[in-house]
């Protein structure tokens, strides 16, 4: 697997576990967006006469509307944290890095050398880790 971070002369070096978490958060972006779309559809379809209605399930109290709203908020925050990290990159590298990390399309080496792509990938993953409070 070629998902290792650069270690030489790298001011964006992360602990290996943090690096992996941030990397896979980026790789998970499409699923998160689908999940958010699904949660929003559920919340739109939720037909409750009283928004504060509480349902009893197996002796536990559950606020369905509140739980869905919380899940939407957490998912939106995670997506926004990843997208904010992409804005730290020069625009000309964003699409290539999105293609590589999310869709597993190789970098276009004709445009820039592979080390340049890896450098900006490292910057992205660093800022994803910062934005997700993984450090």
Secondary structure as UniProt FT lines:
FT   TURN            8..9
FT   TURN            11..12
FT   HELIX           16..27
FT   HELIX           29..45
FT   TURN            51..52
FT   STRAND          55..57
FT   TURN            58..59
FT   STRAND          60..62
FT   HELIX           64..86
FT   TURN            87..88
FT   HELIX           91..103
FT   TURN            109..111
FT   HELIX           114..131
FT   TURN            132..133
//
